[in-house]
Amino acid sequence: MSPLELVGDFERIAQELRASKPGASSALRERIAAFEPPEPRTAFRPPSRRLVLALAAMALLASFVVAGVTGLGGSKESKSSGASSGFHPTLPVRKAIGSGAARSLGPVAPSRANALAPTAGRLQRYDATLRLRVHDVDGLSRATQRAVSLTRGLGGYVGSIDYATSAGQRGGATLVLRVPVANIQTELDGLTDLGTILQQRTGILDVTRRVDREAKQIAQLERELADASPQEAPAIRSRLATLRAKHARLVRSARLARIVVGLTTPPKQATVPPSRLHRTLDDAGSVLVRELEILLYALVVAGPLLLIGAAGIATARAARRRSDRRLLERA
Amino acid sequence: MTRLRRIDAVRSEFAEAAERHLDDVHAFLVYLTGDRALAEDLTAETFARALERWRKFDPRRGSARAWLCQLARSTALDHFRAEERRRRRDGRFAAGEQREDAGPVFGEGLSPELEQALARLSAAEREVVALRIVLELDGELAARVLGISATACSTRLSRALQKLEKEVNAGVAA
């Protein structure tokens, strides 16, 4: 029900009131028409909502740009140590076994055709160390198997294998291989195909003179044994046996080259330094978080005061309204 | 040049608004004050204030008529407060002041009963009658002018009309 319908005689009263609406006099009209607008003042005008939004967007953009260009004072420097990221182990140079005509080579630059070939007609102890990098653990397994089969195919054998992986991601293997010196070049060529050469070392020790010397000593002892008395014979025989065993080992070592192959997977990737964009985003995010912290702090501190102020304003307005009402009731 | 154009624009817009709403504002103030001469002065004061603040008027927030009525009410309240202060200072009371009887106040064609009934209403009751009945503002607009809720405005109007009818009937019976 409309409140206007509460009054039964309302329509008549309303029509009468509207029909008798007091009008402004012509004098009042002329008085108002004579009003002149005041000179416009250059007063402060509060910014519009669009302007505030645009300023906020510009401030946000500026914080991104500043953070990106200059960075923050506390930004984390994540400089990469590119030069040290790679793994370039350097093994100490092994001294040549024995002396005389022996030659020893230190670590050489990784290169496929760098292995030295033994000299034909000479007895030489051939010692090589090869360090290779394979792509992954699967490649490590395949390379190990191929190294073993290659060695056996060339008439050699595997002295030892040490194979290990870690969490299925990293791994390494060390193989000690013995191959006939005549096939050393083929063996090395095959092995270098297994991966990327990280390190290669070759050592050759010529033992021809030593073998000859031992052979002469053996011949000498055999002669002495033939001429020796029964009391002297056992001692000579013992020395002869020792010398023959030593000689046999020397000759054998000159026939079979020793190759130590180290296989390894790539080292764990160093943490990639964040890009400039990521650093910019991080820094801008830090700025925003800091601003929010300050805003929150300000709200916590000023909140109660604002609430008291708002309550005061509301109370004052209500009081003013009551006062107006009373004033109009009295008027 | 731009400044002059701006002044011209204000003058033109204001003149148009004054022409259109002068009668409404004047009628509202007549009902509010119950005094034609005072209403004329307050109307002039209202439009002078309106002209000063014309640049602040935003048509999107409400009609010019409602804005002018708000301004008129505020002007009248300022006057009432000043009068009350003056009377207190002078040791007089509103009841002690008698206006000179200069004929009908609320309209030329009103019946004497209705004229007297309106005079017996308070200014607060007359202003809601003026806004809702005479100026025919809707409930929301009238409430905005009065600074109260629409429900409170409706209640106030209902009571004012009941009292008005009662006073009219009492006048007729007398």
Chai-1 contact restraints between the chains, C-beta under 6 A:
chainA,res_idxA,chainB,res_idxB,connection_type,confidence,min_distance_angstrom,max_distance_angstrom,comment,restraint_id
A,P3,B,S154,contact,1.0,0.0,6.0,A-B,restraint_1
A,P3,B,L157,contact,1.0,0.0,6.0,A-B,restraint_2
A,P3,B,S158,contact,1.0,0.0,6.0,A-B,restraint_3
A,L6,B,S158,contact,1.0,0.0,6.0,A-B,restraint_4
A,V7,B,L161,contact,1.0,0.0,6.0,A-B,restraint_5
A,V7,B,E165,contact,1.0,0.0,6.0,A-B,restraint_6
A,D9,B,E165,contact,1.0,0.0,6.0,A-B,restraint_7
A,A14,B,I133,contact,1.0,0.0,6.0,A-B,restraint_8
A,E16,B,L114,contact,1.0,0.0,6.0,A-B,restraint_9
A,L17,B,I133,contact,1.0,0.0,6.0,A-B,restraint_10
A,L17,B,V134,contact,1.0,0.0,6.0,A-B,restraint_11
A,A19,B,G109,contact,1.0,0.0,6.0,A-B,restraint_12
A,S20,B,G107,contact,1.0,0.0,6.0,A-B,restraint_13
A,S20,B,G109,contact,1.0,0.0,6.0,A-B,restraint_14
A,S20,B,L110,contact,1.0,0.0,6.0,A-B,restraint_15
A,K21,B,A27,contact,1.0,0.0,6.0,A-B,restraint_16
A,K21,B,V134,contact,1.0,0.0,6.0,A-B,restraint_17
A,P22,B,A27,contact,1.0,0.0,6.0,A-B,restraint_18
A,P22,B,V30,contact,1.0,0.0,6.0,A-B,restraint_19
A,P22,B,G107,contact,1.0,0.0,6.0,A-B,restraint_20
A,G23,B,D23,contact,1.0,0.0,6.0,A-B,restraint_21
A,A24,B,L22,contact,1.0,0.0,6.0,A-B,restraint_22
A,A24,B,D23,contact,1.0,0.0,6.0,A-B,restraint_23
A,A24,B,H26,contact,1.0,0.0,6.0,A-B,restraint_24
A,L28,B,E40,contact,1.0,0.0,6.0,A-B,restraint_25
A,R31,B,A44,contact,1.0,0.0,6.0,A-B,restraint_26
A,I32,B,A18,contact,1.0,0.0,6.0,A-B,restraint_27
A,I32,B,F47,contact,1.0,0.0,6.0,A-B,restraint_28
A,F35,B,L51,contact,1.0,0.0,6.0,A-B,restraint_29
A,P37,B,I7,contact,1.0,0.0,6.0,A-B,restraint_30
A,P37,B,V10,contact,1.0,0.0,6.0,A-B,restraint_31
A,P37,B,R11,contact,1.0,0.0,6.0,A-B,restraint_32
A,P37,B,L51,contact,1.0,0.0,6.0,A-B,restraint_33
A,P38,B,E52,contact,1.0,0.0,6.0,A-B,restraint_34
A,P40,B,R6,contact,1.0,0.0,6.0,A-B,restraint_35
A,R321,B,G147,contact,1.0,0.0,6.0,A-B,restraint_36
A,D324,B,L77,contact,1.0,0.0,6.0,A-B,restraint_37
A,R325,B,A124,contact,1.0,0.0,6.0,A-B,restraint_38
A,L327,B,F80,contact,1.0,0.0,6.0,A-B,restraint_39
A,L328,B,A123,contact,1.0,0.0,6.0,A-B,restraint_40
A,L328,B,A124,contact,1.0,0.0,6.0,A-B,restraint_41
A,E329,B,S122,contact,1.0,0.0,6.0,A-B,restraint_42
A,E329,B,A124,contact,1.0,0.0,6.0,A-B,restraint_43
A,A331,B,F80,contact,1.0,0.0,6.0,A-B,restraint_44
A,A331,B,A123,contact,1.0,0.0,6.0,A-B,restraint_45
